[in-house]
C-alpha cells in the first residue's frame, strides 16, 4: 500500500512541479516554433534515462526495492508531464482547446468547480448522467487553487494522467518487479498518450485499468498458479478481491464503456475458470463423489469472489448513479439513445494498432503473439487474452447494432487495445531478449540500449501525432479572451463583458441564471445553466433535447412581446432568464444542432431566428455587444 500510495503522490507532485517550472517561462507557440518541441524531446530523453536507471539499480541493488519502484513511477509520470506540458507550455488550454468534445468536458469541470454538489453539466435541477468522478476531483482541484474551471482543465488533465501513470507503473512493479515493471509502465504510458491523451479521464482509466485486469484475474482464481486452476473459497486473497471490486465501481463513475469491458472480462474469466475446473477434475484419478465435491468447492470459490466483487462495484458506482437512476425510474421521459448515435469511419472497422507501421505498432504485434503463446501459462497473458476477446465481442456487437440504428462507440476501445498490447509487447520483448542472450551470449547491454532508443523514438513521435490537437489549443480563444499564438482573438473575447452585464442586470451570480444560447463555450467559461445543450449526444436523456429544440423553434415564431412572454410562462421546463443571440440582418439568431445519424457527421446545424420586435418591451433589457445580442428578462 505504501508503494502504491507513494507512487500516486509522487506522480501528482512531479506533474505539478513540472508544470510550475514550464509556466515560469514565456515560450513561443508550439505551432509557430520548434523550441518547445526541442525541449519536449530533451525531457523525454531524460525520463527514458531515469527508467534505464531504475532497471540498472534493480539489477545491481535488489535490496532497493521501494526506491527503484518509485523511480520507475517517476519515469512514467515525467513522460506524461513533459510530453503534454511542454508542447502546451504557452497556452492555458488543453489539447483541442475549447472545441467540440472538449467544449462540453470543460463545461462539466466548470460546473463542478462552482459547487461540489453533483449536477448536470448544462441543465438545472437534473442529476448528472455523464460519469462525474474525474470532473468532480478536477473541480475540487480548481477550487483549491482558486482557478476557473476552464483554466484548471489543462493542469488537472496532466496531473491526473501523470498520477495514474505512476500508479500504473507501481502496480506493474508490485506484480513483476521494477526490472520489467518499469518498462511495462512506460510502454503503457506512451501507448495511452498516443491514443487517449485528448480524453484525459479515459487515459487515466487505461493506465490503471490495464494492470488491474491482471489483479481481477488473479483475485477470481484465488491463491495458486494458473495451471492449477481456481482455488477453493478459503484460499481467497480478499484484499485483491476488494481492490478489484472498488476499481470496477470507480470505473463505472469515470467511463461506462470501459467499465463494460472490465466487468465483461471478469465474467469471461469466471466462465473460463469454471470450464477449467470441470476439465481438470474430470481428469483426476479420484472417485466420482470426490470429483463432485472438488468441483463444487472450487466453483463456489470463483462464483462467490465474483459476486463479492460485483456487489462492491455496484455499491461504489451508486455513489454517482443513484441520483440519475432514481430520477429515471420516476420519470416518464422517453430516452432517445442519442448518445450512441455516432459512427465515424474508425467505428466501422475493428481497431488493430498492432498493424500500424510504427515502432509502437511493432511492439503491439509482439504483444499479440506473446499473449497468444502464453495465455495458458501466465496469469498476465490470460488476463490480456480475456480482455482482448471482450474488446472483439464489444466491437462486433457495436458493428451489429448499426443495423438497428445505434452503436456502442467501439472505436473508443482501440486505446485500451493499444495499452494492453503494448504491455504484452514488453513481456514478449523480454523473452526475445532472453533468447538473444542464450544464442549470442551476454548481450543484455545491447538489448537494453536498443530498447531505450526505441522508447525515445516512440515518445518523440507523440507531439507530431498530437499536433492538430495542440494547434487548436493555440488557435482557440481562451476564457480570458486571448489566443495563445498571439493572433487576434475570436468573438469569445466579448464573454467577460457579457458576463459583467448579466451580473449587473440580473443581480444574480452565474449559477442563478439559465441562459439560452448557441455559443456553448460561454457555458464552458462561466457556470451558467443552459436551457439547451450542445448536441443531443451529450445531453442528459432526462432533458428532452428534441422537445426543447421544438420549443425554441416555437418561441422564435413569436411576433409580439406578449406572445413571447406567454409562451415562456408555459414552458414545461424552467425558462431562460438570459438570451445570448448572434446579431444578423434578419434578426437575433441561434445556431442549433439536430441529430442526423446515421450520417457522418452525425449532426446538422440549423438556424433559428427571433424577431427583435418580440423583445421590444420593458420586460426585456436588450444590449448589443460586438456580434452578440444580450437579452435579459427582468
Backbone torsions as a table, in degrees:
resi	resn	phi	psi	omega
1	UNK	NA	-40.7	179.0
2	UNK	-61.1	-41.4	-179.3
3	UNK	-62.0	-44.3	-177.1
4	UNK	-71.7	-45.7	-180.0
5	UNK	-64.7	-40.5	178.0
6	UNK	-62.7	-40.0	178.7
7	UNK	-65.6	-40.4	179.0
8	UNK	-61.4	-47.2	179.6
9	UNK	-65.5	-41.3	179.3
10	UNK	-61.0	-44.4	-179.7
11	UNK	-60.7	-44.6	178.7
12	UNK	-65.5	-41.1	-178.8
13	UNK	-65.4	-41.8	178.7
14	UNK	-60.8	-44.4	-179.2
15	UNK	-65.1	-45.0	-178.7
16	UNK	-65.6	-41.1	177.9
17	UNK	-66.2	-42.8	179.6
18	UNK	-62.5	-43.0	179.3
19	UNK	-66.4	-35.0	177.6
20	UNK	-63.7	-43.2	178.3
21	UNK	-64.9	-44.1	-179.5
22	UNK	-63.5	-41.4	-178.0
23	UNK	-71.9	-14.2	-177.1
24	UNK	-74.5	-15.4	-178.4
25	UNK	-112.9	159.9	175.7
26	UNK	-96.4	107.3	-177.2
27	UNK	-100.5	150.9	172.4
28	UNK	-72.6	158.4	179.8
29	UNK	-63.6	141.0	-178.3
30	UNK	-60.8	-34.5	-175.8
31	UNK	-83.9	-0.2	178.4
32	UNK	-124.6	-0.7	-177.3
33	UNK	-152.4	154.9	178.2
34	UNK	-101.0	8.8	-178.3
35	UNK	-63.9	-52.1	-178.5
36	UNK	-67.5	-28.9	176.0
37	UNK	-64.6	-41.8	179.5
38	UNK	-63.1	-44.4	-178.9
39	UNK	-70.1	-29.8	174.9
40	UNK	-62.7	-46.4	179.1
41	UNK	-62.3	-40.8	177.8
42	UNK	-59.9	-47.5	179.7
43	UNK	-62.9	-40.5	178.0
44	UNK	-61.9	-40.2	178.3
45	UNK	-63.1	-40.3	179.4
46	UNK	-61.4	-43.8	-176.3
47	UNK	-76.8	-25.8	170.5
48	UNK	-66.3	-40.5	178.0
49	UNK	-65.4	-35.5	176.3
50	UNK	-64.3	-39.3	176.1
51	UNK	-63.3	-41.3	177.2
52	UNK	-61.7	-42.5	179.1
53	UNK	-61.1	-40.6	178.5
54	UNK	-61.0	-40.9	179.7
55	UNK	-67.2	-44.2	-178.9
56	UNK	-63.9	-44.6	179.7
57	UNK	-64.4	-35.4	177.6
58	UNK	-61.7	-37.9	-177.0
59	UNK	-74.9	-39.8	-173.6
60	UNK	-101.7	-12.4	175.7
61	UNK	-132.6	67.5	-176.2
62	UNK	-61.3	-19.2	179.2
63	UNK	-75.9	-13.3	-179.0
64	UNK	-89.8	48.8	-172.0
65	UNK	-59.2	-50.3	-176.5
66	UNK	-69.3	-46.9	178.8
67	UNK	-60.8	-39.7	-179.2
68	UNK	-70.4	-33.5	175.8
69	UNK	-63.0	-45.0	178.9
70	UNK	-67.2	-31.1	177.0
71	UNK	-65.4	-41.2	175.4
72	UNK	-64.0	-39.5	176.6
73	UNK	-64.2	-38.5	177.1
74	UNK	-60.4	-40.1	-179.9
75	UNK	-61.7	-43.9	-179.7
76	UNK	-68.1	-44.4	179.5
77	UNK	-64.4	-41.1	178.9
78	UNK	-65.4	-35.8	177.8
79	UNK	-62.0	-41.6	176.8
80	UNK	-62.6	-47.6	-174.6
81	UNK	-61.2	-47.4	-175.8
82	UNK	-76.5	-34.6	-177.8
83	UNK	-69.6	-34.8	178.8
84	UNK	-98.8	-41.0	-173.4
85	UNK	-70.6	-40.7	-176.3
86	UNK	-70.4	-47.5	177.2
87	UNK	-62.0	-27.4	179.6
88	UNK	-98.4	15.6	-173.5
89	UNK	-63.7	-25.7	-176.5
90	UNK	-101.8	8.8	178.2
91	UNK	-130.2	152.4	176.6
92	UNK	-93.9	3.2	-179.5
93	UNK	-103.2	154.3	178.0
94	UNK	-88.0	179.8	177.8
95	UNK	-49.6	133.0	179.1
96	UNK	72.7	13.2	170.0
97	UNK	54.3	-129.1	177.5
98	UNK	-116.7	36.8	-175.5
99	UNK	-108.1	145.0	172.5
100	UNK	52.4	-124.8	-174.8
101	UNK	-59.6	-36.1	-178.6
102	UNK	-65.7	-20.6	178.7
103	UNK	-65.1	-50.7	-178.1
104	UNK	-75.7	-28.8	176.3
105	UNK	-65.0	-42.7	177.4
106	UNK	-65.2	-37.3	176.9
107	UNK	-59.5	-40.9	-179.8
108	UNK	-65.7	-43.5	179.3
109	UNK	-65.2	-38.3	176.8
110	UNK	-63.4	-41.4	178.7
111	UNK	-60.5	-46.2	-175.7
112	UNK	-83.3	-5.7	168.7
113	UNK	-80.1	-35.5	-177.9
114	UNK	-68.8	-26.2	179.9
115	UNK	-161.5	142.7	177.2
116	UNK	-76.0	-7.1	180.0
117	UNK	-68.6	130.9	178.0
118	UNK	-64.1	128.1	-177.9
119	UNK	-153.4	157.5	176.1
120	UNK	-63.3	149.0	-177.6
121	UNK	-65.5	-29.5	-172.9
122	UNK	-117.9	-50.9	-166.7
123	UNK	-91.1	133.0	179.9
124	UNK	-72.0	146.1	174.3
125	UNK	65.8	21.7	175.7
126	UNK	-118.3	137.5	174.0
127	UNK	-69.9	152.6	-176.8
128	UNK	-70.7	147.5	175.0
129	UNK	-108.3	-37.9	179.9
130	UNK	-75.0	127.9	-176.5
131	UNK	-50.3	135.6	-164.1
132	UNK	-110.6	-10.4	-168.5
133	UNK	-55.5	-50.8	-178.4
134	UNK	-60.7	-41.4	-177.8
135	UNK	-71.7	-36.2	179.6
136	UNK	-63.8	-47.9	177.3
137	UNK	-65.1	-34.4	174.8
138	UNK	-63.4	-38.4	176.6
139	UNK	-64.3	-39.6	177.5
140	UNK	-68.1	-36.5	176.3
141	UNK	-61.4	-46.7	-179.8
142	UNK	-63.7	-43.5	-178.8
143	UNK	-64.6	-38.9	-180.0
144	UNK	-63.4	-39.7	-178.0
145	UNK	-89.3	-3.9	179.6
146	UNK	70.9	32.4	-178.9
147	UNK	-105.3	145.9	170.1
148	UNK	-66.8	155.3	-175.1
149	UNK	-56.0	-42.6	-176.4
150	UNK	-63.6	-34.5	-178.5
151	UNK	-79.9	-27.2	179.3
152	UNK	-79.2	-16.4	-173.7
153	UNK	-58.2	-48.2	-177.1
154	UNK	-63.4	-55.0	-179.8
155	UNK	-62.4	-36.5	179.2
156	UNK	-65.9	-40.2	178.2
157	UNK	-59.4	-46.7	-176.8
158	UNK	-70.0	-42.8	179.8
159	UNK	-63.3	-44.2	-177.5
160	UNK	-68.0	-39.6	178.3
161	UNK	-67.1	-41.7	179.0
162	UNK	-62.9	-43.4	178.9
163	UNK	-63.2	-41.5	178.2
164	UNK	-66.0	-38.1	178.2
165	UNK	-63.7	-41.1	178.2
166	UNK	-65.8	-42.9	178.7
167	UNK	-64.2	-42.4	177.9
168	UNK	-60.8	-43.3	178.2
169	UNK	-62.7	-39.8	178.9
170	UNK	-65.5	-37.8	176.2
171	UNK	-61.2	-43.8	177.7
172	UNK	-63.9	-40.2	-179.9
173	UNK	-62.7	-37.0	178.2
174	UNK	-67.8	-34.2	-176.4
175	UNK	-80.9	-41.5	-173.1
176	UNK	-125.9	1.6	-179.2
177	UNK	86.6	153.0	-177.4
178	UNK	-62.8	-22.9	-178.5
179	UNK	-58.4	-43.3	178.1
180	UNK	-103.0	-35.9	-175.7
181	UNK	-59.8	-35.2	179.2
182	UNK	-61.6	-44.3	178.9
183	UNK	-67.4	-39.4	179.4
184	UNK	-64.8	-45.5	179.6
185	UNK	-59.9	-42.2	-179.8
186	UNK	-67.6	-38.6	179.9
187	UNK	-65.5	-44.7	178.5
188	UNK	-64.5	-37.7	178.6
189	UNK	-61.9	-48.2	-178.6
190	UNK	-64.6	-43.3	178.8
191	UNK	-62.6	-39.7	-179.8
192	UNK	-67.2	-41.7	176.5
193	UNK	-61.8	-37.2	-179.1
194	UNK	-66.2	-38.8	-171.7
195	UNK	-107.6	-21.1	-170.5
196	UNK	-132.1	4.6	-175.7
197	UNK	-57.8	-38.4	180.0
198	UNK	-65.0	-17.9	179.6
199	UNK	-114.5	81.6	-166.6
200	UNK	-59.8	-37.2	-179.3
201	UNK	-69.4	-29.1	173.2
202	UNK	-68.0	-42.6	179.1
203	UNK	-60.2	-43.0	179.5
204	UNK	-59.1	-44.3	-176.5
205	UNK	-70.2	-34.2	177.8
206	UNK	-66.8	-45.7	-176.1
207	UNK	-60.5	-37.6	178.5
208	UNK	-89.4	-32.9	-174.3
209	UNK	-68.9	-35.3	-178.5
210	UNK	-62.6	-50.1	175.2
211	UNK	-67.1	-30.1	-180.0
212	UNK	-68.9	-21.9	173.2
213	UNK	-58.6	-39.3	178.9
214	UNK	-68.7	-40.3	178.1
215	UNK	-61.8	-42.3	179.5
216	UNK	-61.0	-46.9	-179.2
217	UNK	-63.5	-42.1	-179.9
218	UNK	-69.3	-38.7	-179.8
219	UNK	-64.6	-40.6	179.4
220	UNK	-68.0	-31.0	-179.1
221	UNK	-77.7	-34.1	-173.4
222	UNK	86.9	-175.9	-178.1
223	UNK	-68.6	134.3	179.0
224	UNK	136.5	173.0	-179.0
225	UNK	-86.1	158.2	178.6
226	UNK	-60.4	-40.9	-177.3
227	UNK	-65.8	-26.0	-179.2
228	UNK	-81.1	-13.2	179.3
229	UNK	85.5	177.7	-177.9
230	UNK	-62.4	148.1	-179.5
231	UNK	-96.1	158.3	174.6
232	UNK	-63.0	169.6	-173.4
233	UNK	-60.9	-36.0	-176.9
234	UNK	-68.9	-12.2	177.9
235	UNK	-106.7	40.1	-179.5
236	UNK	-91.3	137.0	170.9
237	UNK	-90.7	89.3	-171.6
238	UNK	-64.7	-29.4	178.7
239	UNK	-62.1	-42.4	179.3
240	UNK	-70.5	-34.3	176.9
241	UNK	-63.8	-45.3	179.1
242	UNK	-63.9	-43.7	179.4
243	UNK	-60.5	-42.4	179.6
244	UNK	-65.2	-42.7	179.6
245	UNK	-63.9	-44.1	178.5
246	UNK	-63.6	-41.5	178.7
247	UNK	-60.4	-45.5	179.2
248	UNK	-61.7	-38.7	178.8
249	UNK	-66.5	-45.3	177.8
250	UNK	-63.5	-40.6	178.5
251	UNK	-56.5	-38.8	-179.8
252	UNK	-66.1	-19.2	177.2
253	UNK	-97.5	4.4	-179.5
254	UNK	-116.1	-46.5	-173.9
255	UNK	-157.4	108.0	-171.7
256	UNK	-69.3	-36.4	-179.2
257	UNK	-63.4	-44.3	179.4
258	UNK	-66.9	-34.1	177.2
259	UNK	-64.4	-39.6	176.4
260	UNK	-59.4	-39.3	177.9
261	UNK	-66.5	-48.6	-177.3
262	UNK	-64.3	-43.6	179.6
263	UNK	-68.2	-40.6	177.2
264	UNK	-62.7	-36.7	176.8
265	UNK	-63.4	-41.6	178.3
266	UNK	-60.8	-41.5	178.7
267	UNK	-66.8	-42.9	179.0
268	UNK	-62.6	-42.9	177.4
269	UNK	-60.1	-41.7	178.3
270	UNK	-60.7	-44.1	179.5
271	UNK	-63.1	-41.0	178.1
272	UNK	-63.9	-41.6	178.6
273	UNK	-62.5	-40.1	179.6
274	UNK	-64.6	-39.6	175.9
275	UNK	-65.1	-41.7	179.4
276	UNK	-61.0	-40.2	177.7
277	UNK	-59.0	-47.9	-177.3
278	UNK	-63.0	-43.3	-177.1
279	UNK	-70.4	-47.0	-175.2
280	UNK	-65.5	-46.4	-176.1
281	UNK	-72.1	-29.6	176.6
282	UNK	-61.5	-32.9	-176.8
283	UNK	-86.9	-2.3	179.7
284	UNK	-81.0	146.0	-179.2
285	UNK	-86.0	70.9	179.0
286	UNK	-132.7	167.7	-179.2
287	UNK	-69.6	160.9	-177.3
288	UNK	-61.2	-40.1	-179.3
289	UNK	-67.6	-32.7	176.9
290	UNK	-70.5	-36.7	177.3
291	UNK	-59.3	-47.6	-178.9
292	UNK	-61.9	-41.1	-179.2
293	UNK	-66.6	-42.2	179.2
294	UNK	-64.2	-44.1	178.9
295	UNK	-60.8	-45.6	-176.8
296	UNK	-64.1	-43.5	-177.9
297	UNK	-62.9	-44.0	-178.0
298	UNK	-74.0	-40.0	179.6
299	UNK	-64.3	-41.6	177.9
300	UNK	-61.0	-40.8	178.6
301	UNK	-59.0	-47.3	-179.1
302	UNK	-65.1	-47.3	-176.3
303	UNK	-65.6	-42.2	179.6
304	UNK	-63.7	-42.2	178.5
305	UNK	-61.7	-41.2	177.7
306	UNK	-64.0	-42.7	-179.6
307	UNK	-64.2	-43.4	178.4
308	UNK	-61.6	-43.4	178.1
309	UNK	-59.1	-45.1	-177.7
310	UNK	-67.1	-41.5	179.7
311	UNK	-64.1	-44.5	177.8
312	UNK	-60.0	-43.9	-179.5
313	UNK	-61.0	-44.0	-179.6
314	UNK	-64.7	-42.0	179.9
315	UNK	-62.5	-43.2	178.7
316	UNK	-67.3	-43.0	-178.3
317	UNK	-62.9	-33.2	-177.4
318	UNK	-66.7	-19.0	175.4
319	UNK	-55.4	-39.1	176.6
320	UNK	-92.2	-46.5	-167.7
321	UNK	-80.2	-14.4	-175.3
322	UNK	-59.3	-45.3	-177.9
323	UNK	-60.4	-44.8	-179.4
324	UNK	-68.5	-44.1	-178.2
325	UNK	-63.2	-40.5	178.4
326	UNK	-62.8	-45.0	179.3
327	UNK	-66.4	-36.6	-178.8
328	UNK	-66.8	-43.1	-179.7
329	UNK	-67.1	-27.2	-179.6
330	UNK	-95.4	10.3	-176.4
331	UNK	-115.1	149.0	176.6
332	UNK	-99.7	8.3	-178.9
333	UNK	-67.1	135.0	176.5
334	UNK	-85.0	121.5	-179.1
335	UNK	-79.9	128.6	-175.3
336	UNK	-82.8	-24.3	-175.4
337	UNK	73.2	23.1	-176.8
338	UNK	-65.9	-21.8	-179.0
339	UNK	-59.2	-27.0	-179.9
340	UNK	-96.0	5.6	-178.6
341	UNK	-87.2	67.1	179.7
342	UNK	-150.5	119.8	-177.3
343	UNK	-139.2	81.0	172.9
344	UNK	-73.3	174.4	-178.8
345	UNK	-58.3	-37.6	-180.0
346	UNK	-63.0	-24.7	179.5
347	UNK	-83.2	-4.2	-179.8
348	UNK	-100.4	2.5	178.4
349	UNK	-133.3	169.4	176.6
350	UNK	-90.1	128.2	-179.9
351	UNK	-68.6	124.4	-178.0
352	UNK	-133.4	76.1	-178.5
353	UNK	-62.9	-18.8	-178.0
354	UNK	-72.6	-9.6	178.9
355	UNK	-110.1	12.3	171.4
356	UNK	-77.6	137.2	-174.2
357	UNK	-82.3	66.7	177.8
358	UNK	-139.5	169.0	175.9
359	UNK	-62.9	-37.6	177.3
360	UNK	-65.6	-38.0	176.0
361	UNK	-62.5	-39.9	177.7
362	UNK	-64.5	-41.6	178.4
363	UNK	-61.8	-41.4	178.8
364	UNK	-65.0	-36.7	178.1
365	UNK	-65.3	-43.5	175.4
366	UNK	-59.1	-40.4	179.1
367	UNK	-63.7	-38.8	178.6
368	UNK	-64.1	-44.2	179.7
369	UNK	-64.1	-44.9	-179.4
370	UNK	-61.8	-42.9	179.8
371	UNK	-61.0	-43.6	-179.4
372	UNK	-64.9	-35.8	-177.4
373	UNK	-79.4	-31.3	-170.7
374	UNK	-109.8	2.8	-173.3
375	UNK	-66.9	-17.6	177.3
376	UNK	-94.5	-3.0	-175.3
377	UNK	-116.5	-31.6	-174.2
378	UNK	-124.7	136.9	-179.1
379	UNK	-60.3	-38.9	-178.9
380	UNK	-60.9	-48.8	-179.8
381	UNK	-65.2	-38.0	178.9
382	UNK	-63.7	-44.2	178.4
383	UNK	-62.6	-42.2	178.6
384	UNK	-63.9	-42.2	-180.0
385	UNK	-61.9	-43.1	179.4
386	UNK	-62.9	-41.9	179.5
387	UNK	-66.1	-39.9	179.3
388	UNK	-66.1	-38.1	174.6
389	UNK	-62.8	-41.5	177.4
390	UNK	-60.7	-40.3	178.1
391	UNK	-63.2	-42.9	178.5
392	UNK	-62.1	-44.0	-179.4
393	UNK	-62.8	-46.7	179.5
394	UNK	-63.3	-38.0	179.0
395	UNK	-66.2	-43.5	178.6
396	UNK	-64.7	-38.7	176.8
397	UNK	-63.5	-39.7	178.9
398	UNK	-65.0	-42.5	178.2
399	UNK	-63.3	-38.7	-179.4
400	UNK	-69.4	-35.6	-178.0
401	UNK	-67.0	-19.1	178.3
402	UNK	-61.8	-24.5	-179.7
403	UNK	-72.8	-19.7	-178.9
404	UNK	-112.6	16.7	171.7
405	UNK	89.2	27.7	179.3
406	UNK	-155.6	176.3	175.7
407	UNK	-144.7	176.9	171.4
408	UNK	-113.4	13.5	179.2
409	UNK	56.0	45.2	-172.8
410	UNK	-65.6	-20.0	-179.7
411	UNK	-62.1	-22.1	177.5
412	UNK	-68.7	-16.6	-177.0
413	UNK	-80.1	-12.2	-179.1
414	UNK	-62.0	-33.9	179.1
415	UNK	-64.1	-40.0	177.9
416	UNK	-67.3	-41.9	177.8
417	UNK	-56.8	-45.8	-179.4
418	UNK	-63.9	-41.2	179.1
419	UNK	-63.1	-43.3	179.3
420	UNK	-64.4	-48.6	-176.5
421	UNK	-69.6	-32.0	176.6
422	UNK	-65.5	-42.4	176.4
423	UNK	-62.1	-46.7	178.9
424	UNK	-63.1	-34.0	-179.9
425	UNK	-61.6	-35.3	178.1
426	UNK	-66.2	-42.3	176.8
427	UNK	-61.8	-40.1	177.2
428	UNK	-64.7	-41.1	179.7
429	UNK	-65.1	-36.0	177.7
430	UNK	-63.0	-42.7	178.3
431	UNK	-66.2	-37.8	176.3
432	UNK	-64.1	-37.2	176.9
433	UNK	-63.8	-38.6	178.1
434	UNK	-66.3	-37.2	176.0
435	UNK	-63.0	-41.6	179.5
436	UNK	-63.3	-39.6	178.7
437	UNK	-65.0	-42.3	-180.0
438	UNK	-67.1	-26.6	-176.6
439	UNK	-93.0	-38.9	-172.5
440	UNK	-113.4	3.7	-178.4
441	UNK	93.8	-162.7	-175.8
442	UNK	-76.5	87.2	179.2
443	UNK	-110.4	27.1	-176.8
444	UNK	-62.9	-36.6	178.7
445	UNK	-63.1	-44.1	179.2
446	UNK	-63.1	-42.2	179.0
447	UNK	-62.6	-42.1	179.6
448	UNK	-64.5	-41.0	179.0
449	UNK	-62.9	-45.9	178.9
450	UNK	-60.3	-43.0	-179.8
451	UNK	-62.4	-42.8	-179.6
452	UNK	-65.5	-42.3	179.2
453	UNK	-63.9	-42.6	178.0
454	UNK	-62.8	-40.2	178.5
455	UNK	-61.4	-42.7	178.8
456	UNK	-67.3	-38.9	179.7
457	UNK	-61.8	-43.0	178.6
458	UNK	-67.5	-44.3	-177.7
459	UNK	-61.9	-44.0	-176.4
460	UNK	-72.0	-11.8	175.9
461	UNK	-83.3	-12.8	-175.0
462	UNK	-64.2	-45.5	178.3
463	UNK	-59.4	-35.0	177.7
464	UNK	-66.4	-40.5	178.6
465	UNK	-65.9	-34.1	-178.0
466	UNK	-94.8	13.1	-171.9
467	UNK	-61.0	-38.5	-179.2
468	UNK	-67.0	-40.4	177.9
469	UNK	-66.6	-37.6	178.0
470	UNK	-66.4	-42.0	-179.8
471	UNK	-59.9	-42.4	179.1
472	UNK	-61.9	-35.3	178.3
473	UNK	-63.2	-24.9	178.3
474	UNK	-92.6	-26.2	-176.8
475	UNK	-94.6	-18.3	175.1
476	UNK	-73.6	147.3	174.0
477	UNK	-82.4	128.3	-175.5
478	UNK	-85.3	-176.8	-175.9
479	UNK	-68.5	-14.5	176.4
480	UNK	-92.4	3.8	178.4
481	UNK	80.2	24.7	-177.1
482	UNK	-126.4	152.6	171.4
483	UNK	-106.1	134.0	-175.2
484	UNK	-68.9	-20.2	178.0
485	UNK	-87.6	10.6	176.1
486	UNK	65.8	16.1	174.0
487	UNK	-85.1	164.0	179.3
488	UNK	-57.1	134.0	-177.2
489	UNK	-72.5	165.5	177.5
490	UNK	-84.6	-167.6	-177.2
491	UNK	-65.1	-15.6	178.4
492	UNK	-62.4	-15.9	179.3
493	UNK	-65.9	-15.3	178.4
494	UNK	-87.0	-4.0	-174.4
495	UNK	-60.7	-40.5	-177.6
496	UNK	-62.1	-40.7	178.3
497	UNK	-66.5	-41.2	177.9
498	UNK	-62.8	-42.8	179.0
499	UNK	-61.0	-42.9	179.0
500	UNK	-63.2	-43.2	-179.2
501	UNK	-65.3	-40.6	179.3
502	UNK	-62.8	-42.5	179.7
503	UNK	-63.3	-42.4	-179.4
504	UNK	-67.6	-41.6	-172.7
505	UNK	-82.5	-25.3	179.1
506	UNK	-100.7	-24.4	-175.6
507	UNK	69.9	16.2	-177.9
508	UNK	-122.0	153.4	172.7
509	UNK	-70.9	171.0	-178.4
510	UNK	-56.0	-39.8	-177.2
511	UNK	-71.8	-4.3	178.0
512	UNK	-100.2	6.1	-177.7
513	UNK	-125.7	145.8	172.4
514	UNK	-108.7	126.5	-174.8
515	UNK	-113.6	131.9	170.3
516	UNK	-99.8	113.1	-178.6
517	UNK	-154.5	157.6	171.5
518	UNK	-103.8	-2.5	176.1
519	UNK	-91.7	80.0	-171.2
520	UNK	-71.4	-17.1	175.7
521	UNK	-63.1	-27.1	175.9
522	UNK	-59.8	-37.6	178.2
523	UNK	-77.1	-19.3	175.6
524	UNK	-76.5	-30.2	-176.2
525	UNK	-88.4	-37.9	-178.8
526	UNK	-123.6	144.3	-173.0
527	UNK	-82.4	46.0	172.4
528	UNK	-72.1	150.0	169.5
529	UNK	-78.2	146.7	177.8
530	UNK	-106.1	145.1	174.6
531	UNK	-77.7	-31.7	-179.7
532	UNK	-135.9	144.9	-178.1
533	UNK	-85.3	175.0	-178.2
534	UNK	-59.0	-56.3	174.3
535	UNK	-146.0	166.5	179.3
536	UNK	-65.6	-22.3	-176.6
537	UNK	-71.1	-27.0	179.5
538	UNK	-106.5	-2.5	-176.4
539	UNK	-79.8	147.9	174.9
540	UNK	-60.6	129.3	-179.7
541	UNK	-58.1	-25.3	179.6
542	UNK	-80.1	-6.0	-174.7
543	UNK	-83.6	-12.6	-179.6
544	UNK	57.7	61.6	-174.5
545	UNK	-55.1	-49.7	-176.7
546	UNK	-63.9	-40.0	179.5
547	UNK	-66.7	-38.4	176.5
548	UNK	-63.5	-42.5	178.6
549	UNK	-60.1	-42.5	178.0
550	UNK	-64.1	-36.7	178.5
551	UNK	-66.1	-42.6	177.3
552	UNK	-60.9	-42.5	177.7
553	UNK	-60.2	-40.4	179.5
554	UNK	-65.9	-42.5	177.9
555	UNK	-59.6	-37.9	-176.9
556	UNK	-65.1	-16.9	178.7
557	UNK	-85.5	-0.3	-179.6
558	UNK	-67.0	131.0	-178.8
559	UNK	-101.4	-16.0	-178.9
560	UNK	-132.2	156.6	177.5
561	UNK	-59.4	-39.0	-178.6
562	UNK	-64.7	-40.9	178.4
563	UNK	-62.1	-42.2	179.5
564	UNK	-66.8	-43.0	-179.9
565	UNK	-63.4	-38.5	178.6
566	UNK	-64.1	-42.4	-178.8
567	UNK	-68.4	-38.2	176.9
568	UNK	-63.7	-37.6	179.6
569	UNK	-67.2	-26.4	-178.7
570	UNK	-92.0	4.4	-178.0
571	UNK	-59.9	132.1	178.1
572	UNK	-72.0	-10.1	177.5
573	UNK	-122.5	161.3	175.6
574	UNK	-52.1	123.1	-174.7
575	UNK	-76.6	154.0	179.8
576	UNK	-67.0	141.9	173.7
577	UNK	-96.3	-12.9	-179.4
578	UNK	-136.9	137.4	173.4
579	UNK	-116.6	130.6	176.9
580	UNK	-121.4	101.1	-176.0
581	UNK	-102.4	170.4	164.1
582	UNK	-101.7	141.8	-179.8
583	UNK	-83.9	139.1	172.7
584	UNK	-146.0	167.6	-179.6
585	UNK	-64.5	-24.4	-178.2
586	UNK	-86.3	-16.3	-178.0
587	UNK	146.9	-154.1	179.8
588	UNK	-98.5	122.6	-169.3
589	UNK	-114.1	151.6	169.8
590	UNK	-127.7	133.4	177.8
591	UNK	-104.0	104.5	-173.7
592	UNK	-103.6	177.7	-175.1
593	UNK	-124.5	146.6	178.8
594	UNK	-129.5	138.4	178.4
595	UNK	-74.9	118.8	179.6
596	UNK	-122.0	26.3	174.9
597	UNK	-56.5	139.5	18.7
598	UNK	-94.2	15.9	177.1
599	UNK	-65.2	155.6	175.8
600	UNK	-129.1	111.1	7.8
601	UNK	-63.8	156.5	-172.3
602	UNK	-93.1	3.6	176.8
603	UNK	-129.5	150.7	176.0
604	UNK	-122.3	131.7	178.4
605	UNK	-86.9	140.9	175.0
606	UNK	-143.4	157.3	-173.8
607	UNK	-109.4	134.4	173.9
608	UNK	-112.4	129.8	-176.0
609	UNK	-117.2	127.8	176.7
610	UNK	-97.8	143.0	176.8
611	UNK	-76.8	123.2	179.2
612	UNK	-55.1	-29.4	-178.8
613	UNK	-66.2	-21.5	178.9
614	UNK	-68.3	-13.9	179.9
615	UNK	-110.3	8.1	-179.3
616	UNK	-83.4	75.1	-174.0
617	UNK	-159.6	147.5	179.1
618	UNK	-59.4	-17.0	179.5
619	UNK	-72.2	-12.9	-177.9
620	UNK	-124.1	140.1	171.4
621	UNK	-109.5	119.2	-175.7
622	UNK	-108.8	127.7	179.0
623	UNK	-134.6	130.8	176.0
624	UNK	-95.4	127.6	179.7
625	UNK	-132.3	104.6	-176.4
626	UNK	57.8	-128.0	179.4
627	UNK	-83.8	1.9	-174.5
628	UNK	-100.7	153.7	168.8
629	UNK	-121.7	116.9	-179.7
630	UNK	-99.7	124.2	177.8
631	UNK	-121.2	123.8	-179.8
632	UNK	-117.1	127.5	175.1
633	UNK	-79.9	131.4	179.4
634	UNK	-80.9	NA	NA
